[in-house]
């Protein structure tokens, strides 16, 4: 398997690992997103107010959850930020 294909599958696997703990496997709740940050990106693990603001920014359609497409947009933005440094 090519490296890019592996990385794309890892992105989906990571989403799936955290999504669904609240019953909806197609989205991340705020608590699931907090858990993902805490484990996978500890430097983004902030206080409740920071999480609320970040969640609101990720929840593009304002439905109270982060879908996989919204998560992918986040991951792409994060990659651009990491690449800038």
Beta strands, then each sheet from edge to edge (+ up, - down):
strand 1: 27-28
strand 2: 66-67
sheet 1: 1+ 2-
end
